[in-house]
Amino acid sequence: MKLIPYSRQCIDESDIRQVVKTLRSDWITQGPRINEFECALSKYTGAKYAVAVANGTAGLHLACLAAGIKKGDEVITSPMTFVASANCILYCGGKPVFTDIQEDTQNIDPEEIIDKITKNSKAIIPVHFAGHPCDLKRIQSIAKKHNLIVIEDAAHALGAEYRDSKIGSCKYSDMAVFSFHPVKSITTGEGGAVLTNRKDLYKRLLLLRNHGIAKDRKKIKKTGSWYYEMQHLGFNYRITDFQCALGISQLGKIDKFIDKKRKIVKLYDRNLSQISTIILPKERNYVKSSWHIYCIRLKNASVRRFVFDKLKKYHIGIQVHYIPVHLQPYYRKNLGYKKGDYPKAERYYSKAITIPLFPGLTNREVEYICSNIKRILCQ
Ligand SMILES: Cc1ncc(COP(=O)(O)O)c(C=O)c1O
């Protein structure tokens, strides 16, 4: 039997046609598809500007640079995330300061943020864990009071909604960063984007994405059309045209993808809610999750390894999201974090299992997964 992965891309013939069309065109990178994809992302999310980049990590790095994060600055983020959410702060010389999580959403707890703010605090990076939006209004009000920049790590959350807006609209933040890795809401293979409503940030992001090289019209006129000027230390974080062709095609299907995932979530709820030894993920009433992943919690952490190994034996590709970032050896060694620093995140980690959720998952596979979970937990 083939392994059922915890997530995977959903690519059809129309996606492939769009990529092939671009591969046959004059431009395979730095052509018209990039701007088209950026416009489509702006239109979908409601943000004024979008900058497509090589991957979500590059997007987070550029967002931190554009926000002016530098040596000595502290940036508050969640320990319950992929390492990229905190590494981007280190890339700029800043210090990641973690804040414990809400036990129902696994998102950063806004009330705990307040305790972590010091005179060195510069920004907050809330992470929309599993596609469930953070309480952005509260985070924004704390940020405004303390003059902090808010960069949403929205890697999981394209298509999610918070109150009256789509994630990525930046209604309650300065920037939002998406990832288009194959397990995300839509894919471009590798890829990402930074969204913002602020023109100053947009201009900096564009510059830094391309080596910090600017083309000043006046200077070009004076010197010649070859002229370019490196004004900042930027990077090559560009994305290609054929990736953006895939992104445009995928974005056209995102609502269908999320509807399909919501149907699967309902099936899981119906089939698994009677198991008394697990807790299922739920949405708060002011959000619509993009359901990036479906993470169940075992009430008894001591059986997690047993349940995990058994499900793997049945070819169910479960995962654990995430090992709290502060417990990673690098963070312990270089930043002095230790076990016990963030008890809610650590408790959640000890009990969590991610079970498969992606648009192509069939009802039969869902039934198979549920019946095996029941077999293991209810025997
Ligand atoms: C929360 C979070 N942030 C950032 C990233 C980095 O995205 P990418 O893999 O596109 O660099 C990921 C990737 O999984 C993620 O889960």
The ligand as an SDF file (V2000), in Angstrom:
LIG
                    3D

 16 16  0  0  0  0  0  0  0  0999 V2000
    5.5370   28.8290    9.6810 C   0  0  0  0  0  0  0  0  0  0  0  0
    6.5230   28.7840    8.5580 C   0  0  0  0  0  0  0  0  0  0  0  0
    7.2090   29.8880    8.2530 N   0  0  0  0  0  0  0  0  0  0  0  0
    8.0960   29.9100    7.2450 C   0  0  0  0  0  0  0  0  0  0  0  0
    8.3240   28.8020    6.4670 C   0  0  0  0  0  0  0  0  0  0  0  0
    9.3560   28.8600    5.3780 C   0  0  0  0  0  0  0  0  0  0  0  0
    8.8010   28.7270    4.1190 O   0  0  0  0  0  0  0  0  0  0  0  0
    9.6770   28.1570    2.8980 P   0  0  0  0  0  0  0  0  0  0  0  0
    9.7850   26.6790    3.0650 O   0  0  0  0  0  0  0  0  0  0  0  0
    8.8770   28.5420    1.6880 O   0  0  0  0  0  0  0  0  0  0  0  0
   10.9850   28.8330    2.9390 O   0  0  0  0  0  0  0  0  0  0  0  0
    7.6190   27.6290    6.7330 C   0  0  0  0  0  0  0  0  0  0  0  0
    7.8510   26.4300    5.9170 C   0  0  0  0  0  0  0  0  0  0  0  0
    7.3500   25.3710    6.1280 O   0  0  0  0  0  0  0  0  0  0  0  0
    6.6870   27.6150    7.8040 C   0  0  0  0  0  0  0  0  0  0  0  0
    6.0040   26.5090    8.1070 O   0  0  0  0  0  0  0  0  0  0  0  0
  1  2  1  0
  2  3  1  0
  2 15  2  0
  3  4  2  0
  4  5  1  0
  5  6  1  0
  5 12  2  0
  6  7  1  0
  7  8  1  0
  8  9  2  0
  8 10  1  0
  8 11  1  0
 12 13  1  0
 12 15  1  0
 13 14  2  0
 15 16  1  0
M  END
$$$$
